[in-house]
Amino acid sequence: MKYLFYLLILTLSFFTMSSYVYNKEVANNPSSSKSQPIELGKVNWERDLTAGLSSAENSDKPIFILFQEVPGCSTCQNYGQDVLSHPLIVEAIQTEFIPVAIYNNKGGEDAKILKQFGEPSWNNPVVRIVNTNKKDIVSRVSGNYSKLGIVTAMIDALTLSQIQVPEYLNLLKREFEGRTNGLKNATLSMYCFWTGEKQLAKMDGVVETQPGFMGGKEVVQVKYDPTKIEYGTIIKQGQQSAGVSHVFSSNKNEIVETKEIIGNKVSEIGKFRLDADPKYYLSKTEYQYIPMTPLQQALVNSEIGNNSNPDFLLSPWQLAYLKQSNTKKQSMINVDLTEAWEWQ
């Protein structure tokens, strides 16, 4: 049976990647971004609003307008290097919207557009997502220079425009929300951490999973958003789906709660040693070579482990990543997506 499972996984990987149609427009990540001002990040921007409006009318897409100081202060530069250079944010801006950049410290047409929208000059970054009538679809994004802020605005704009939100963008929001709220940890032991990791990842509110060893037991360390799922719920659901039989914790309240659920099967938190083969099911396929967020890796691993196709969790650029000629075939498991991504 084990060999049949491996064969199934390899077949799934080969079929998915070989049958994926290589879309040149999607796979060609912004090449001109290499020489453009750092304040603009990696997005390929239209600099003519009239042309942007025409493209929006032809494509039925909202217009994503960045009012940016170029060259700008450290806030403007950080926004470009951080938010506007995250690969999945860049992809969403370029594929779901018509991106237009307006310099707020220039004259000419830029100054005219600033006046049209009532935007101040020499200002920190402002984002306006508008329709073809230049009316705001969502509230103006100002003073919020976070990835979560811009991802939330994009999702809201697409929803209000009755455009389907891609799942990778929903997952990105879920992950950024968790990190903003402050992730908490749970260390759970079960008979097999491969099974544990694939099952625990499916819980809404779980953001990261890592298999390893603690106190001589196989464990899965879970990072979760406490505003989405409670500690006790993780243990109860983990007991049912993944066979959780022991918990490690140094928190008095967690110890009390654990004992109420599974009895005295709780130990003081100890040293964690990561398994040599994390994301086991993912690591047996070519999906391992795709840069992903930690949440995507956890969920893709879970889907593959449950014999399901994980493509719906990934973006078109991610799925086309392996088709790029100079992409190195090295595992991206537990590697930061932004650091791993190779811009062509």
MIFI-859571 format. One record per residue (C-alpha): residue in one letter; z negated, x, y. Coordinates in steps of 0.5 Angstrom, whole numbers, padded with zeros to 4 digits, always signed. Layout:
BEGIN
AZXY
...
This chain:
BEGIN
M+0000+0000+0000
K-0002+0006+0005
Y+0005+0009+0004
L+0008+0002+0005
F+0004+0001+0012
Y+0007+0008+0014
L+0014+0006+0012
L+0013+0000+0016
I+0011+0003+0022
L+0016+0008+0022
T+0021+0003+0021
L+0018-0001+0027
S+0018+0005+0032
F+0025+0007+0030
F+0028+0000+0031
T+0025-0001+0037
M+0027+0005+0041
S+0034+0006+0038
S+0036-0001+0039
Y+0033-0001+0046
V+0039-0001+0051
Y+0039+0004+0056
N+0039+0002+0063
K+0041+0007+0068
E+0039+0003+0074
V+0032+0002+0071
A+0031+0009+0067
N+0033+0013+0073
N+0027+0014+0077
P+0027+0015+0084
S+0031+0022+0085
S+0031+0022+0093
S+0023+0021+0093
K+0023+0029+0091
S+0025+0030+0099
Q+0023+0024+0102
P+0016+0024+0107
I+0010+0024+0103
E+0008+0018+0106
L+0013+0014+0103
G+0011+0016+0096
K+0016+0016+0090
V+0019+0009+0092
N+0026+0009+0094
W+0026+0005+0101
E+0031+0001+0104
R+0031+0003+0112
D+0035-0002+0114
L+0031-0009+0114
T+0038-0013+0115
A+0041-0010+0109
G+0034-0011+0106
L+0034-0018+0107
S+0042-0019+0105
S+0039-0016+0098
A+0034-0020+0098
E+0038-0026+0099
N+0043-0024+0093
S+0037-0022+0088
D+0032-0028+0090
K+0027-0023+0091
P+0021-0022+0096
I+0022-0017+0101
F+0016-0011+0101
I+0016-0008+0108
L+0012-0002+0109
F+0010-0001+0116
Q+0008+0007+0116
E+0007+0013+0120
V+0011+0018+0118
P+0009+0024+0119
G+0002+0021+0119
C-0005+0022+0119
S-0009+0024+0112
T-0010+0016+0111
C-0002+0015+0111
Q-0001+0021+0107
N-0006+0019+0101
Y-0003+0012+0101
G+0004+0015+0099
Q+0001+0021+0095
D-0004+0016+0091
V-0002+0009+0091
L+0006+0009+0092
S+0006+0015+0087
H+0003+0011+0081
P+0009+0010+0076
L+0008+0003+0075
I+0007+0001+0082
V+0013+0005+0084
E+0017+0001+0078
A+0014-0006+0080
I+0016-0005+0088
Q+0023-0003+0086
T+0025-0008+0081
E+0021-0014+0083
F+0022-0013+0090
I+0027-0011+0096
P+0023-0005+0099
V+0024-0003+0106
A+0020+0002+0110
I+0019+0001+0117
Y+0016+0007+0121
N+0011+0005+0126
N+0011+0011+0131
K+0019+0011+0132
G+0023+0008+0137
G+0030+0004+0136
E+0030-0001+0131
D+0024+0001+0128
A+0020-0001+0134
K+0024-0007+0135
I+0022-0010+0128
L+0015-0008+0129
K+0015-0012+0135
Q+0018-0018+0131
F+0012-0018+0126
G+0007-0016+0131
E+0005-0010+0128
P+0002-0004+0132
S+0005+0002+0133
W+0002+0009+0131
N-0002+0005+0126
N-0005+0006+0118
P-0001+0003+0113
V+0001-0004+0113
V+0004-0008+0107
R+0008-0015+0109
I+0011-0018+0103
V+0016-0024+0106
N+0021-0028+0104
T+0028-0028+0107
N+0026-0032+0113
K+0021-0026+0114
K+0015-0031+0113
D+0009-0028+0110
I+0008-0030+0102
V+0001-0027+0102
S-0004-0025+0107
R-0002-0018+0110
V-0005-0012+0107
S-0009-0008+0112
G-0015-0004+0111
N-0014-0004+0104
Y-0011+0003+0101
S-0013+0002+0094
K-0008+0001+0088
L-0012-0006+0086
G-0010-0008+0093
I-0003-0007+0093
V-0002-0009+0085
T-0006-0016+0087
A-0002-0017+0093
M+0005-0016+0089
I+0002-0021+0083
D+0000-0026+0088
A+0007-0026+0092
L+0011-0026+0085
T+0007-0032+0083
L+0007-0036+0089
S+0015-0034+0089
Q+0015-0037+0082
I+0017-0031+0079
Q+0014-0029+0072
V+0009-0023+0073
P+0011-0017+0068
E+0005-0016+0063
Y+0005-0009+0065
L+0003-0011+0072
N-0002-0016+0070
L-0005-0010+0065
L-0005-0006+0071
K-0009-0011+0075
R-0014-0012+0070
E-0015-0004+0069
F-0016-0003+0077
E-0021-0009+0077
G-0025-0006+0072
R-0026+0001+0075
T-0027-0002+0082
N-0033-0007+0079
G-0036-0001+0075
L-0034+0000+0068
K-0040+0000+0063
N-0040+0003+0056
A-0042+0001+0049
T-0042+0005+0043
L-0041+0001+0036
S-0041+0004+0029
M-0037+0000+0023
Y-0034+0002+0017
C-0028+0005+0019
F-0027+0007+0027
W-0019+0006+0026
T-0020-0002+0025
G-0026-0002+0030
E-0021+0001+0035
K-0016-0004+0034
Q-0020-0010+0034
L-0025-0008+0040
A-0019-0007+0044
K-0017-0014+0044
M-0023-0017+0047
D-0021-0019+0054
G-0025-0014+0059
V-0025-0008+0055
V-0021-0003+0058
E-0022+0004+0054
T-0023+0005+0047
Q-0025+0012+0044
P-0026+0013+0036
G-0031+0019+0034
F-0037+0021+0031
M-0045+0020+0033
G-0051+0021+0029
G-0047+0022+0023
K-0043+0015+0023
E-0036+0013+0025
V-0037+0010+0032
V-0032+0007+0037
Q-0034+0008+0045
V-0032+0002+0049
K-0031+0002+0056
Y-0031-0005+0059
D-0032-0009+0065
P-0038-0013+0066
T-0036-0018+0070
K-0031-0020+0065
I-0035-0019+0058
E-0042-0019+0057
Y-0045-0013+0052
G-0048-0018+0047
T-0041-0021+0047
I-0038-0015+0045
I-0043-0014+0039
K-0042-0021+0037
Q-0035-0021+0037
G-0035-0014+0034
Q-0039-0016+0028
Q-0034-0021+0026
S-0028-0018+0028
A-0029-0010+0026
G-0035-0010+0022
V-0040-0007+0027
S-0046-0006+0023
H-0050-0001+0028
V-0051+0001+0035
F-0053+0007+0039
S-0056+0006+0046
S-0061+0009+0051
N-0062+0002+0055
K-0068-0002+0054
N-0065-0008+0055
E-0059-0007+0051
I-0064-0005+0045
V-0067-0011+0046
E-0061-0015+0046
T-0058-0011+0040
K-0064-0012+0036
E-0063-0020+0037
I-0056-0020+0034
I-0056-0015+0028
G-0064-0013+0027
N-0066-0006+0028
K-0060-0003+0027
V-0060+0001+0033
S-0061+0008+0035
E-0062+0013+0041
I-0055+0015+0044
G-0053+0022+0042
K-0047+0027+0043
F-0041+0024+0042
R-0035+0028+0038
L-0028+0025+0039
D-0024+0024+0033
A-0018+0029+0032
D-0013+0023+0031
P-0015+0018+0037
K-0011+0012+0037
Y-0009+0013+0030
Y-0004+0007+0029
L+0000+0009+0036
S+0000+0017+0034
K+0004+0015+0028
T+0010+0012+0032
E+0014+0015+0038
Y+0010+0011+0042
Q+0006+0016+0043
Y+0011+0020+0047
I+0010+0015+0053
P+0006+0016+0058
M+0001+0010+0059
T-0005+0007+0062
P-0012+0008+0058
L-0012+0000+0057
Q-0004+0000+0055
Q-0006+0005+0050
A-0012+0001+0047
L-0007-0005+0046
V-0001-0002+0044
N-0005+0002+0038
S-0008-0005+0037
E-0001-0009+0036
I+0002-0003+0032
G-0005-0003+0027
N-0004-0011+0027
N+0004-0010+0025
S+0006-0013+0031
N+0011-0010+0036
P+0008-0008+0043
D+0014-0007+0047
F+0011-0013+0052
L+0005-0009+0054
L+0010-0004+0057
S+0015-0003+0063
P+0022-0002+0062
W+0021+0005+0065
Q+0016+0006+0060
L+0021+0004+0054
A+0027+0008+0057
Y+0022+0014+0058
L+0024+0017+0052
K+0032+0016+0053
Q+0031+0021+0059
S+0035+0028+0057
N+0029+0033+0059
T+0023+0029+0057
K+0019+0033+0053
K+0017+0030+0046
Q+0009+0031+0046
S+0004+0026+0045
M+0001+0023+0051
I-0005+0020+0048
N-0011+0021+0052
V-0007+0024+0058
D-0007+0021+0065
L-0001+0017+0066
T+0001+0019+0073
E+0000+0027+0071
A+0004+0026+0065
W+0010+0022+0068
E+0016+0026+0070
W+0020+0024+0075
Q+0027+0025+0074
